Amino acid sequence: MKLNFKAIFSILGLLLMLNGGFMLMCLPVSIYYNDGDWHALLISGIFTLLIGLITYVLTKNQSNGGLKKRDGYLVVTMGWLCMSLFGTLPYLISQEIPFFTDAFFETLSGFTTTGASILNDIESIGKGILMWRSLTQWIGGMGIIVLTVAILPLLGIGGMQLFVAEAPGVTPDKLKPRITDTAKRLWLIYLGLTVFEAILLKIGGMDYFDSINHALTTMATGGFSTKNASVAYFTTPFIQYVIIVFMFLAGTNFTLTYFGLHGQLKKIWGNEEFRYYFSFSAGFVILITAVVFFVTDNSFESSFRDSLFQLVSIVTTTGYVTADYTNWAPLLTVIFFMLMFVGASAGSTAGGVKVVRHVILLKNSIMELRRQIHPAAVLPVRLNKKAVSSDITFNIMAFMIIYFMVFAFGSILISALGYDFNTSVGAVATCLGNIGPGFGKVGPMDNFAFISIPGKWILSFLMLLGRLELFTVLILFTPYYWTKH
């Protein structure tokens, strides 16, 4: 079966047009603040729009009806790469980030919602460029592909292949029979929560620019901030609690948020993954708060708030910081490192492994113990009172094995470049999990500016792998993907 390259390029053209449009949306911000970068955004936006338009026009009349799942893997991966490549233009033209490797790292970190940055002085960057930086995370949060799926019927293309390719591990719930309706509703929820958070942050004392930017990157679980000190700059408890709540919501399956907004609260607590997600977070918050309260001079409320903020930020892979968790206690350093391999809910904007995979793997392991005693018994793994197919279980087992193999191999590669153990494993864990801050020299109070060019490209590849959940990208490196059937 041949790949439908004409349909693929048609979609890539559409993505680039959207990308250029978002760049131009940042133009009024640059003009209003008179930061001198308006020309960079204008040139970048128009150029990206034109390339996208030309690509789309040259391929739009081709037969696109044959887009299959196999095509979906390529278009999703190429889509993220194209968006990131053209997304470097505002940084490069404005000279806010003069080197291509650094600009690509920052852009891909945005679109993958990783939040790992190479900027040493964020507050010196022009407001228009910072808005573009935040928008890359907001676009990548729900997934530019899902946005496109909502309008693919206009092109005569079915969108399920793309939706599944972006979330290949566990099939996402469909709120409506048609996938395009699902995508539209998810984006409306995403947009609505972003606006609501921005309003609350403004009420809490942020100015309009900071409140909008932090709302964009919170709902994306991205973690890019407009301040060098991240959210630690805003010491108001109200602001930090608002961000905590919205980080947690962003890490929750958006279908559950949809049910909650329609008053179907029983469906939320009835979801087994959510119960584990909530209970797991609550349990660790109690433990971390107790340790922080006894090892620091902070008040109980401050200890609780810092503990809750850091835990939710890491589990949801947002990456904001209000405190340096690596300085609290060795026990907590180990705990936070382990939390980097948890992830939040499937169907959320969070990266990482996802809670549901851990739940199914744990249940399957327990069931294996029972099978040792009752080898003839049929003992299916159940989730939400429904039997999980063996195909999904095997998929999850393969995912976990590959994930930790990639983590190990990536850590070896980074350490081979001369970095110490903590920095190597911390950088790989945080980039593969799309988290942001790591350990060692890439800790919560540091950044990735000092990483060498080869190191940045390795970590960039890991960010893409993590955001697209391994299989979507790795399958392109297999010979049987390219073999004609």
C-alpha positions in Angstrom: 0.0 0.0 0.0 1.5 3.3 -1.1 1.7 6.3 1.1 -0.6 9.1 0.0 2.1 11.8 -0.2 -0.2 14.3 -2.0 -2.7 14.2 0.8 0.1 14.4 3.4 1.5 17.5 1.8 -1.9 19.1 1.5 -2.3 18.7 5.3 1.2 20.0 5.9 0.3 23.1 3.9 -2.7 23.7 6.0 -0.7 23.3 9.2 1.8 25.9 7.9 -1.0 28.3 7.1 -2.3 27.9 10.6 1.2 28.4 12.0 1.7 31.6 10.0 -1.7 32.9 11.2 -0.7 32.3 14.9 2.6 34.2 14.3 0.6 37.2 12.9 -1.6 37.1 16.0 1.5 38.1 18.0 2.1 41.1 15.8 -0.3 43.5 17.7 1.4 42.6 21.0 4.8 43.6 19.6 3.4 46.8 18.2 1.6 47.7 21.4 4.7 47.2 23.6 7.0 48.8 20.9 9.6 46.0 21.5 11.1 46.3 18.0 10.3 42.7 16.9 7.2 43.4 14.9 9.0 43.1 11.6 10.3 39.6 12.6 6.8 38.4 13.3 5.4 40.0 10.2 8.0 38.5 7.9 7.8 35.1 9.6 4.0 35.0 9.5 3.7 36.0 5.9 6.5 33.7 4.7 5.0 30.7 6.6 1.5 31.5 5.3 2.8 31.7 1.7 4.7 28.5 1.8 1.7 26.8 3.4 -0.7 28.3 0.8 1.5 27.2 -2.1 1.8 23.7 -0.8 -1.9 23.4 -0.1 -3.0 24.8 -3.5 -0.6 22.5 -5.4 -2.1 19.5 -3.7 -5.7 20.3 -2.7 -7.2 19.0 -6.0 -5.6 15.6 -5.6 -7.5 12.6 -4.4 -7.2 12.7 -0.6 -9.9 10.1 0.2 -7.4 7.3 0.7 -5.7 8.7 3.8 -5.0 5.7 6.0 -3.6 5.1 9.5 -0.2 4.4 7.9 -0.3 7.9 6.4 -1.3 9.4 9.7 2.0 8.4 11.4 4.0 10.3 8.8 1.8 13.3 8.6 1.7 13.7 12.4 5.5 13.5 12.8 6.2 15.7 9.7 3.6 18.1 11.0 5.3 18.6 14.3 8.7 19.0 12.6 7.4 21.4 10.0 5.7 23.5 12.6 8.9 23.6 14.6 11.2 24.4 11.7 9.1 27.4 10.6 8.5 28.3 14.2 12.1 29.2 14.6 11.8 32.1 12.2 10.6 34.8 14.7 13.5 33.9 17.0 16.1 34.0 14.2 14.9 37.1 12.3 14.5 39.1 15.5 17.9 37.8 16.7 16.4 37.1 20.1 17.8 33.6 19.6 20.5 34.0 16.9 21.6 30.4 16.5 19.4 27.8 14.6 20.1 24.9 17.0 19.0 27.0 20.0 16.0 28.4 18.2 14.9 24.9 17.1 15.3 23.5 20.6 13.3 26.4 22.1 10.6 26.0 19.4 10.3 22.2 19.6 10.3 22.5 23.4 7.3 24.8 22.9 5.3 22.7 20.5 6.0 19.5 22.5 5.0 21.4 25.7 8.2 20.3 27.3 9.2 23.8 28.6 13.0 23.2 28.6 14.5 26.5 27.7 17.9 27.8 26.6 17.0 31.5 27.4 19.2 32.9 30.2 17.2 36.2 30.5 13.6 35.7 29.6 12.5 39.1 30.8 14.8 40.8 28.2 13.0 39.2 25.3 10.5 41.2 23.4 6.8 40.8 24.4 5.7 39.8 20.9 8.3 37.0 20.7 7.4 35.9 24.3 3.7 35.7 23.1 4.8 33.5 20.2 6.8 31.4 22.6 3.7 30.8 24.8 1.5 30.2 21.8 3.7 27.4 20.6 2.9 25.6 23.8 -0.8 26.4 23.6 -1.0 25.1 20.0 1.0 22.0 20.9 -1.0 21.3 24.1 -4.1 19.9 22.6 -2.2 19.2 19.4 -2.2 21.1 16.2 -3.2 17.9 14.5 -6.4 17.7 16.5 -7.2 21.3 15.6 -6.8 20.4 11.9 -8.9 17.3 12.3 -11.8 19.6 13.2 -11.8 21.1 9.7 -10.5 18.2 7.6 -14.0 17.4 6.3 -13.8 20.6 4.4 -11.1 18.9 2.4 -12.9 15.6 2.1 -10.5 13.9 4.4 -11.5 11.7 7.4 -9.7 12.6 10.6 -9.7 9.5 12.7 -6.3 8.3 11.4 -4.6 11.5 12.6 -6.4 11.6 15.9 -5.4 8.0 16.7 -1.8 8.5 15.5 -1.3 11.4 17.9 -2.5 9.3 20.9 -1.6 5.7 19.8 -1.4 4.1 23.3 -4.9 4.1 24.5 -7.8 4.9 22.2 -9.3 8.3 23.2 -12.9 8.4 24.2 -15.2 10.0 21.6 -17.7 12.5 23.0 -19.7 12.4 19.8 -20.0 9.8 17.0 -17.9 11.9 14.6 -14.3 12.6 15.4 -14.5 16.1 14.1 -17.3 16.9 16.6 -15.1 15.5 19.3 -12.1 17.7 18.3 -14.3 20.8 18.2 -15.7 20.3 21.6 -12.2 19.6 23.1 -10.9 22.8 21.7 -13.9 24.8 23.0 -13.2 23.4 26.5 -9.5 24.1 26.1 -10.1 27.7 24.9 -12.8 28.3 27.6 -10.5 27.1 30.5 -7.7 29.2 29.1 -9.8 32.3 29.1 -11.2 31.6 32.6 -7.7 31.1 34.0 -6.4 34.3 32.5 -9.3 36.2 34.1 -8.6 34.7 37.5 -4.8 35.4 37.2 -5.6 39.0 36.3 -7.9 39.3 39.4 -5.0 37.8 41.4 -2.7 40.6 40.5 -0.9 39.7 37.2 -1.0 42.2 34.4 -2.8 41.3 31.2 0.3 40.1 29.4 1.5 37.8 32.2 -2.0 36.4 32.9 -2.6 35.6 29.2 0.8 34.0 28.8 0.6 31.9 31.9 -2.9 30.8 31.1 -1.7 29.7 27.6 1.2 27.6 29.0 -0.7 26.3 32.1 -3.5 24.7 30.0 -0.9 23.3 27.6 1.0 21.8 30.6 3.9 23.5 29.0 5.6 25.6 31.7 7.0 28.5 29.7 6.9 31.6 31.9 7.5 35.3 31.2 9.7 35.5 34.2 13.2 34.2 34.9 12.1 32.9 38.3 9.0 31.1 36.7 5.9 31.2 38.9 8.1 31.8 42.0 8.1 35.5 40.8 4.5 35.7 41.8 4.4 35.2 45.5 0.7 35.7 45.9 -0.9 32.4 47.2 -4.0 33.1 45.2 -2.1 33.1 41.9 -0.2 29.9 42.8 -3.4 28.1 43.9 -5.2 29.1 40.7 -2.3 27.7 38.6 -2.3 24.5 40.7 -6.0 24.0 40.0 -5.7 24.6 36.3 -2.6 22.4 36.0 -4.5 19.6 37.6 -7.5 20.2 35.2 -5.1 20.2 32.2 -3.7 16.9 33.4 -7.2 15.4 33.6 -8.8 13.6 30.6 -10.7 16.3 28.7 -13.7 14.0 28.2 -14.1 14.0 32.0 -14.0 17.8 32.0 -16.7 17.7 29.3 -18.8 15.5 31.5 -18.2 17.7 34.5 -19.3 20.8 32.7 -22.5 19.0 31.8 -23.2 18.0 35.4 -22.3 14.3 35.0 -20.1 14.2 38.1 -20.6 10.5 38.7 -18.8 9.7 35.5 -15.7 11.6 36.8 -15.3 9.7 40.0 -16.4 6.5 38.2 -13.4 6.8 36.0 -10.7 4.5 37.5 -7.8 6.4 36.0 -9.0 9.7 37.6 -9.4 8.0 41.0 -5.8 6.8 40.8 -4.6 10.2 39.5 -6.4 12.0 42.4 -5.6 9.6 45.1 -1.9 9.2 44.1 -1.4 13.0 44.0 -3.2 13.4 47.4 -1.1 10.7 49.0 2.2 12.1 47.9 1.3 15.7 48.8 0.8 14.6 52.4 4.2 12.9 52.5 6.1 15.7 50.7 4.4 18.4 52.9 5.4 16.6 56.1 9.0 16.4 55.0 9.2 20.0 53.7 7.6 21.3 56.9 10.2 19.5 59.1 13.3 20.2 57.0 12.6 23.9 56.2 11.6 27.0 58.2 8.4 27.4 56.1 5.0 27.7 57.7 2.7 24.7 57.3 0.6 26.5 54.6 3.7 27.5 52.7 5.1 24.0 52.9 1.8 22.6 51.7 1.5 25.1 48.8 5.1 24.5 47.7 4.7 20.7 47.9 1.4 20.7 46.1 2.6 23.0 43.4 5.8 21.1 42.7 4.0 17.7 42.7 1.2 18.8 40.4 3.7 20.5 38.1 5.8 17.4 37.7 3.0 14.9 37.5 1.1 16.9 34.9 4.5 17.6 33.1 3.9 21.3 33.2 7.3 22.2 34.7 6.5 25.5 36.5 8.5 25.9 39.7 8.0 27.9 42.9 10.8 26.3 44.9 13.9 24.3 44.3 12.8 20.8 45.2 16.3 19.4 44.8 17.4 21.3 47.9 14.7 20.0 50.2 15.9 16.5 51.1 17.5 13.5 49.4 14.3 11.5 49.9 12.2 14.1 48.1 14.8 14.3 45.3 14.3 10.6 44.7 10.5 10.9 44.8 10.4 13.8 42.3 12.7 11.8 40.0 10.3 8.9 40.2 7.3 11.2 39.6 8.9 12.2 36.2 7.9 8.7 35.0 4.3 8.9 36.0 2.5 11.4 33.8 -1.1 12.5 34.2 -4.2 11.2 32.5 -4.6 9.9 28.9 -6.7 12.4 26.9 -5.1 15.3 28.6 -2.5 17.8 27.4 0.1 16.2 29.7 3.0 14.3 28.4 4.8 11.4 30.1 3.8 7.7 30.5 0.2 8.4 31.7 -1.5 7.0 34.8 -3.7 4.6 32.9 -0.7 2.7 31.6 0.7 2.3 35.1 -2.7 1.1 36.4 -3.2 -1.5 33.6 0.4 -2.7 34.0 0.0 -3.0 37.8 -3.3 -4.9 37.5 -1.8 -7.2 34.9 1.2 -7.9 37.2 -1.1 -8.7 40.1 -3.2 -10.9 37.9 -0.1 -12.8 36.8 0.5 -13.8 40.5 -3.1 -15.1 40.6 -2.5 -17.0 37.4 0.5 -18.8 39.0 -1.9 -20.3 41.5 -4.8 -20.8 39.1 -3.2 -21.4 35.7 -6.4 -22.7 34.1 -8.5 -19.8 35.2 -9.5 -17.0 32.8 -8.6 -13.8 34.6 -8.9 -10.7 32.5 -7.5 -7.3 33.5 -10.4 -4.9 34.0 -10.5 -1.1 33.8 -13.7 0.7 34.7 -15.3 -2.7 35.1 -14.6 -3.6 31.5 -12.1 -6.3 30.4 -9.0 -4.8 28.8 -8.0 -6.6 25.6 -4.7 -8.5 25.5 -3.7 -6.3 22.5 -3.9 -3.2 24.7 -2.0 -4.9 27.5 0.8 -6.0 25.2 0.9 -2.5 23.6 1.4 -1.0 27.1 4.1 -3.5 28.0 5.9 -2.8 24.8 5.6 0.9 25.4 7.0 0.7 28.9 9.9 -1.4 27.8 10.8 0.9 24.9 10.3 4.0 27.1 12.9 2.9 29.6 15.2 1.6 26.9 15.1 5.0 25.2 15.7 6.6 28.6 18.7 4.4 29.3 20.2 4.8 25.9 19.6 8.6 25.9 21.2 8.9 29.3 24.3 7.1 28.0 24.5 9.4 25.0 24.3 12.5 27.0 26.8 11.3 29.6 29.1 10.4 26.7 29.2 14.1 25.8 30.8 14.7 29.2 27.9 15.6 31.5 27.6 14.2 35.0 25.2 11.4 36.0 22.5 13.7 37.6 22.5 16.1 34.7 22.4 13.3 32.1 19.6 11.3 33.6 17.8 14.5 34.6 17.9 16.0 31.2 16.8 12.8 29.4 14.0 12.1 31.9 12.6 15.6 31.7 12.8 15.9 27.9 11.4 12.4 27.2 8.6 13.1 29.7 8.0 16.6 28.3 8.4 18.1 31.8 10.9 20.9 31.6 13.1 21.1 34.7 15.3 18.2 35.6 18.1 17.5 38.0 21.8 18.4 38.2 22.8 21.3 36.1 19.4 21.3 34.4 17.5 21.6 37.7 14.5 23.8 38.4 16.6 26.9 38.8 18.7 26.3 35.8 18.2 25.9 32.0 19.6 24.1 29.0 21.7 26.9 27.5 25.0 25.2 28.3 24.2 21.9 26.7 26.3 21.3 23.6 24.9 21.3 20.0 24.9 17.5 19.7 23.2 17.3 23.2 20.5 19.7 22.2 19.7 17.7 19.0 19.6 14.4 21.0 17.2 16.0 23.6 15.1 17.6 20.9 14.6 14.1 19.4 13.6 12.8 22.8 11.1 15.6 23.2 9.4 14.7 19.9 9.5 11.0 20.8 7.8 11.7 24.2 5.2 14.1 22.8 4.1 11.6 20.2 4.3 8.7 22.6 7.2 6.8 20.9 5.4 4.6 18.4 4.3 7.3 16.0 7.9 8.4 15.5 9.8 5.1 15.9 7.7 3.2 13.4 9.0 5.5 10.7 12.5 4.0 11.3 11.4 0.5 10.7 11.9 -1.1 7.2 8.4 -2.6 7.1 6.8 0.8 7.4 8.3 1.8 4.0 7.7 -1.6 2.4 5.0 -1.6 -0.2 2.2 -4.1 0.6 
